[in-house]
Amino acid sequence: MKRKNLFAIAVLMVAITNSFAQLPPVFGPEYNGFAQKDELTRVYLSPVKVIWSSDTTGALVKNSQVLLSSGNSQSDMSRTTRFCSLTNSESDTSSILLDYGKELHGGLQLVMGGSSRREPSLVRIRFGESVGEANSNTYNSDWLMGFSTDDHAKRDIIMEIPRSGMIEIGNTGFRFVRIDLLQPGTTINLKEARAILRYRDIPYLGSFSSSNPRLDSIWITGAYTTHLNMQEYLWDGIKRDRLVWLGDFHPELKTINAVFGYNEVVPKSLDLACEQYPLPQWMNGMSSYSMWYLIIHHDWFMQNGDRDFLEEHRDYIVGLIDLIDSRISIDGTETLSPFRFLDWPSTPNTEGVEAGYRALLTWALRDAEFLCEVLGETRSVRVAADAVRKMNEKIMPHNQLKQAAALMAVAGILDPVVASKEVIAVDGARRFSTFYGLYMIDALSLAGMQDEALPIVSDYWGGMLDMGATTFWEDFNIEWMENSARIDQLTPVGMNDIHGDFGDYCYPSFRHSLCHGWSSGVTAWLTENVLGIRVVEPGCKTVEVRPFLGELEWVEGSYPTPHGVIQIRHWKTGDGEIRTEINAPDGIKVIERK
């Protein structure tokens, strides 16, 4: 047997071994195939701050700072061990609110010492992405302002905890935890209250660093937002909906390409989506999300050049093109679906949504045409090209909707300069959205208006950082910042709670997700448009480097490819000239442009 074949078999065996748990010998062969190894990593993190406690006298809540120490997950009964004690009289409720410093996905591990009672003690555990949410009450019969929900993940839990033991609680997205002792006339002793961070332990191969620390913070925050959503599958949000949504997927994919390079969560999630929504269904029940499926395949293939994976989706791609074409008339009228969804903030502008929807369809069909050329599907190439021609017979006006103008510019049916000056750049970051903000700043770049885009990036995504964000949110309006408290502080009287007092549509108040992957696209944008690297040949065989420094003195970073990591540095000389250094792996052609 050839050495190459032996190596391939060895790699396959390692992959099979890694996917299944190695059980103790007591488990016989009948368990084969039923035990799955957790592909994610668990790390325990102590809180970094006690935000608040119900007792300021030290009589009912004692030694809360103990919980900030490192732990070992082991209860003990030593008289020298210091504990955080919570004591209830017959009428009081002792409470403590902890801050873990960063948004996390996972749960809480409580390690207890002794208690004043032999029986378990009743506590209430509330997880929150903000201080306000951790302090809020749950209402699950409707979505109401001022309340949180347990949709998709339980975040408000009343349960008994043992004495002198350990228990793990919850599986959700959070940064803050509030613990209330509910048992009257009881004292409990907490040794540890550590967060359980559950994540993919993967390297950040891409990087971005510049003379503007605010841009650097925006880049890494977007990267971390998507990283947290790379669970068993690629989710939209770690608190909710914890589902594979194909629209949310595209900005996340762009971020994954720029930060992590190839990761199995992408093909695995696309496979799942096709299983869940076989043709002639639309992805996630929305025709626009089936369009994103085609765009995602295009961008994934350009990054990785994975022809085998594209082949696996050949039938779905071809079938989807035929389904779409069957709903487009010769005059450009289309009847794909009565539900025309772009993003939530654009919903009231029905005329603008119609224009943007049609532009998204044109973009998707052009990408589909390219995919079919790669696959050798000549009939489908003609079908997709003809569908684009028919769509161009009927161009709708953007109706001053930034989302629509951006898609029209990206799809090539509206001059990016016109789109930017008429709509997108007007009022700066106002009327931006976390999902479609990526395509708005993409359109500004296509118009050569990076000077206008960078302040918007700083104001919009940076605005979330100013309000305490450590991941980017499902929605955000810069108007919300006026007279609002940060998410990491108790809201003073007379100020707004930026989490609880805002939100709309399906995410009012504390239901609003503060770690949503569709908001991360700014990370990819900074890599592509400031660091200046773009893939121009599938598999990163050829890349173009065209930096934009604007007021920056320097920028440096890296970009992952199937051939290895590209390292890039740009800096200004004393006379304002931009110099560039590029270190690219073998097998990559680099085209430098000024």
N, C-alpha and C positions, 0 to 999 in steps of 0.2 A: 504494500500500500504506500502511495506517495506521501512524503512528509506533509505536503499541503493539506491532503485529505485528513491525515491524523490530527493536524492542528485544528481543522474545522470541527472535527468530532469532539475534540477536547473542549473547544469553546462552547459547543452546544451542550455538552454534559455539565459544564460549569453553570451555564444559564439555567438549565433544568434544576440543578442542585440549589441554586440561589433562589429560585422561585418557590420551592417547597421547603417547609420546616423540617429540620433534622430532629425527629422525635426520639425520645429515649427508647431503648430496646423493648420495654414492656408493651409498647404499642406495636402490634403485629402488622403484617402486610395489608390487612383489611383497611388500614387507615391511609394507605397510599392514595394520593390524589385528593384527600379530604382535608389535609393540613396545609395551610398557606402561610408562608413566612411574611411578616410585616415588612413591606419594602421601604417604609419610612423610618426615620430615626426619632427617638424620644430623648429629650434633654430636660432636666429639672432646673428651674430658675427661681431663685429667691426674689421676693419683692424688693424694689429699690427705695420705696418710700411708703410711710403710713400717711395717707391723705387726711384721714379723719377718724376719730373714735367718739363714741357716744358719751364718754366720761372724761372730763378734764381734771378730775380731782385725784385720779390714781387709785381710787377705792374699788371701782368696779371693772376697769380695764387697766391691767398692770403689765409692765415690761413689754409693751408692744414692739419695741425696737429689736427684741430677740428674734422676731420673724425675719429681719433683714439679714441675719447671719446665714452662712452656708449651712447646708444640712447633709444628712446621710441616709434619709428615709427609714431610720431605725428608731422606734420608740424605746424609751428606757425608764426605769423607776429609780434612778440615782437621785440622791438628795442634793447633789451638787449641780445637777442640770437646771438651767434657768428656763422657765416657760413664760409664755404670754398667757395670762389668766383673764378669762371673761367670767364675770359673776352677775347673776340676776337675783334681785330681791323678788318678792312675790308680785311686784308690780312693774319693775324695770325690765328693759331689754338692752343688754350690752351688745354693742356692735363695733365693727372695725372695718375700714375701707383701705384696701391695699392697691398700690400702683406697681406694675411689673416693668414699667419703663418703655416698652415697645408693644405694638400689636402682636398677638400670638395666636396660633391655632393649637388647640389641645384642651387641657382641663386643669384640675387642681388636685394636688396631693396634700392631704392633711395628715400630719403625724402628731398623735396625742400622747400626753402624759396621763396622769390619773385624773379622776373627777370626783366630785362630792357625792356621787351616786353610783351604785353598782350597775344600774341599768344604762343602756345607751341614752345619749342626750339629743334633744331635738334642736336642729339648727336650720337656718335658711341661708343658702348660698346664691348670690346673684352675680353673674358675669356681666361685664359691660365693656363696650368699645369706647365708652366715655364715662367720666365720673357721673354724669347725669343718668346714663342708662343703668349703671350699677346701683344707683339709688332709686330707680323707678319701679313702679308696679306694673305687673303684666295684665294685659287684657287680650284674650285670644278669640273672642267672638267677633271681633271686627278690628279694622286698622284705625286707631284713633290717635289724635295728637295728644302728647303728654304721657303716652303709655308705650311700653315695649311689648314684644310678642315672643312666643316660643316657636314660631314657625321655623321649620327645617332643623333647628337645633335647640335643645332645652337650655335655657339660660337662667331660669328662676326655679330653684330646687329646694324643697323642704324635705329633710331627711334626718334619720338618726345616725349618729356617729358613735363608734365604740370608745371606751376609755383605754388608755395604754395600748393603742394600736395604730393602724394606718389604713386610710381609705382614699380611693381616687374617685373623682367626681367630674362629670361633664365632658363634652366634646363639642367645642364651639370656637368662634373667634372672639377674642377679648383682649383687654389690657388691664382692666381693673376688676377686683373681686371684693364684694362686701360679704362679711360673715356676721350673721345675727344669731345670738343664743336665744332660743325661744322657750326653753324649759324654765319655769319659775323656780326660785329658790335653789339655784344650781350654780356650781363653779366648774368650768372646764379649763384644762391646761393645754395650750397648743405649743408644741415644740417646733413645728415647721408648717408653713403654708406656702408650698412651692408650686409654681406654675409648671405644667407639663407642656413643653413645646414639641409639637409633632410636625416634622418637615422632611423634605428630601435633602439629604446631606450631599450636596453637589457643589463643585467649585464655581465661583464667579470668574469665568474665563474672560468675559468682556469687562472693560473698565472705562471710567471717564473721570478725568481730573483737570481742573482749569484754574485760572487766576480768579475765578468767581466762585467762592465756596457755596453760594446759594444754588447755583446750577449743579454743582457736585451733589448737594443734598437732594435736589430734585431727582437727579439721575438714579441715585442709590435707593431712594424711597420707591420709585417706580419699579425698580428691579426687585426689591423686597416684596412689594405688593403682589406681583405675579408669582414670585417664589413661594409665598405662603399658599397660594391657590393651586400649586402643583402638588396636589394630594394624590390619592390613588388614580384620580383622573384630573383633568384640568377644569377647575371650578370657576364660576363667576365670582363668588364671594365665600369667605370662610365662615361667616355667621349665617348668611343666607344669600343665594338659594342653595349653594353647595351642589350645583348641577352643571352639566356641560351645555352651555348656551353658545351656539355657533357665532352669534354676533360678538359677544364678549370675547370669544376665542381669538379674533383677529388681532386686536391690540396686544393681547397676551402673547400670541405667537411672535409678533414683531419684537417684543421684549425678550422672549426666550432666545430668538435668533441672535440678538445683540449682546446678551449677557451669558447665556449658558451653552449656546450652540445646540447640537443634537441632544434631545432628551426623549425617552420612550413615551413620556406622558402625552406627547402630541399625536403620534400615530395611534396609540392605544385609545385616545379619546375620540379621534375621528372614526375609528372602527366602531366604537360604541355608538356614536351618533347615527351611523348608517344602519346598525342593528335596531336601534330604537325607532328610527324613522325611515323605513324602507319606502322606496318609490311606489306609488305616486304621492306619498305624503311629503309635506314640506318639513324641513328641519325645524324642530321645536314648534311645529305647527305654524310657522311663519315663513312666507315665501322669501322675504328679504334675507332670512337666515340661511336659506338654501343658496342664495347668491354669495353670501360670505363663505360658504363651503368651497366654492370654486376659487375664490380669491385666496383663501387659506392654502389650498393645494398648490396654487401658483407660487406663493411666497415660500412655502416649505420646500418645494422642488428647487427653486432658485437657490436657496440656502444650502441644501444638502445634496441635491442631484440624485435623490434616491429613486431610481427608475423602478425598482422592484415594488416599492410601496405604491407608486403611482399606478403600476399595472394592476395591483390588487383592487384599486378603486376605479378601474377602467369602465366597468359596466355601469357603475353608479353615475360617473361623470357623463358618459354618453347618454344614459337614460334621462338624466336631469336636463341636459341640453335639449333633447327631444321634447320633454315635457314643457319646458319653457317656450320653445319655438311654437308648439301647438297652441299656445295661448296668445300669440302675437299676430295681429292682422297685417295685411300688406301695407296699410296706411299708417302703421306704427301704433295703432291702438292695441293695448294688451289687457288681458283679463286674468292675470295670474291669481290674484286673491283680492277680496274686498278689504282685507286688513293690511294697510300700508304702514308698516312700522319702520322708523329709522332709530330714534331714541325717544325717551319720555319727554324731555323738555320741548321737543319740536312738535309734539302731538297737536296742539291747538291750531297750528298754521297748516291747514289741510292742503292748500294750494302749494305751499312750499314743500311739504312732505311728498306730494305727488311728483314734483320736479326732481327731488332728491332720490326718490325711489326709482324712478326711471333712469337716473344717472348711475345709481348703484347697479342696476341691471345691465346697463351698457358696459360698465367696468368689469363685471363678472363675466359677461359673454366674451369680452376681449381676452381675458385671462383663460377662459375655457378654450378659445380658439388656439391659443398657444399650447395648452396642455394636450389638445388633440393632435397638434402637429408633432409633438414629442412622441405621442403614442402611435402615430401613423394612422390615425382615424380620419382619413381624408374626407369622407362624407360628413362627419361631424364638424370638421374645420369649415366646410362650406355652409353648413346649417348655422353655426355660430356667427360666421361673418355676415350671412344674409340677415340673421336676426338683428345684428348691430345696425345694418343698413336700414332695416325697417324702423328700428327705434329712432334713428336719426331723422326720419321723416316727420317726427312730432316732438319737438323740443319745448318743454314747458318752462315758464319763467320761475325764477327762484323765490319770488315774492318776499324778498328781504330776509329770508331764512338762512342763517349762516351755515347750517348743516347742508342745506341743498346746494348753495353756491360752492361749498367746499367739494362735495361729491361731483358736481358738474365740472369743476376745474380738474380734479384728479382723473375723471373719466375722459377728459379731452374734448368735451362738448361746449365748454365755455372758457374763454381766454382767462388764465389764472390772474392776470393783472386786473382785468375787468371784475372778476369775482371778488378779488381782494379789496380793491378800492371802492367798489359799490357797496359791499356788504361786510366781508369778513373782518377787515381792519377797522371798521367804523366802531367807535366806542371801545376800542381795545378789548379787554377780557370780558366785558359785559356780553351777555347772551352766548357765552361759551358753554360747553357741556363737557363732562368728564370723558364720555365715550367719544363723541365726534370732535372733541377738541384736537385730537391727533390729526384728523383730516383737514381741519381748519388751518393748523400751522403747516401741514404739508402743502396746502394750496398757497399759503403765503411764501413758502420756499420756492415753489414752482414759479411764482411771480417775481422771484428775486428780492423778496421783501423780508429777508431774515432779520433786518434791523427792526422791523415792526413786530416780528414774531417773538424775538427774545424777551422784550419787556412783558409781553403777554404771558409767556411761559413763567417768568418771574412773579408776575402778579397773580396768575390763576393757580398754578400748581404750588407756587411758593406761598400763596395765601393760605392754602390748607396747612402747610408747615407752620405758618404764623399762628394758626389756631390750635396747634399742638399735635397735628397729625404725624404719625410715624408710618402710615400707609395711606394711599390715596383713596378717595371716597366714591361711592356710587353716583352721587350728584353733588354739585357745589355751585353756588352763585356768589360772586364777590360781594354782592350787596348784603349777604348774610353776616358779613364780618362787622358791620356797623353796630356798635353797642352790644357786642356778643362776647361772652366769656369763652375761654379756651376749653377744649374737651378734657384737659387734665386738671381742672380746678373746679371747686364748688362755685356755682353761679351766684354772684352777689345779687342782692335785692335791687331791682331796677334794671338789670341787664338781661339779655337774651341767653338762653342755652342754645348754642349753635347746633347741637344735635337734636335736642328735644323740641325746639320751637320752630323747626323748619322741616323740609322734606315735602314730597308731593306724590301723587299717583299711587303706586303700590309700596312706597317707602316713606310714609309720613312718620315724623318724630323718630323715636328710638328704633323703629323697624329699619330705618335707613342704615345700609351697610357702610362701614367706614374702612373696609378693605375689599375693594372691588377691582378685579383684574382689568376691566375695560378702561380704567383710568390711567393705566401704566404706560400707554403708548408714547408719552413724552420722553421716556428713557430711550426708546429706539430712535425717536426724532433727534435727540441731541447727538446720538452716535452717528446718524446718517448725515445730519446737516451742519453740525458744528465740528465734531471730529472729522466728519466729511467722508465716511466710507460707505459705498454702495456696491451691491453685488450686481454685476452686469452679465454674467454667464453662469448657467446652472452649476451647482456644486462649488461655488466661489472660485471657479477656475480663473475668472477675470474679475477684478474689482476696480472701481474708480475711486480715487481719493481727491476730494475737492473741499477743503476746509472753509469754514466761515468763522472768523474770529470777532468781527465787529469791534467792540471795545475791550475784548479780552487781550491780555498780553501773551498768553500761551494756553495751549490745551494739549493734553496727551491722553492716550488710552489704548485699549486693545479690542480686538474683534475675533471671536471664535469662528473657525472654518473647519471643514472636514480634513483639511491638510495640516492643521495646527493653528496657532494663534498669531494674528498680525499685530505688531506693535507700531504705534504711530505717535509722533510728537511734532507739533507745530509751534513756532514762536515768532514774535516780531523782533526785528533788528532795530537798532537805533533810528534808522530812517523810515521805519514803518513797513519794510519789506517782510513778507512772511516766508520763513524757512521751514523746511519739512524734512524729517527723518522717518524712514519706513523700514521696518524689518519684517519681511514676509517669508513664510515657509516655502520650500521648493514646491513647484506645481501650481503656483499662483502667479498670474500676470497682473501687475499693478499699473494702472494708467493714472498718472498724476495730472491734475488740472488745477489751474489757478482761479 
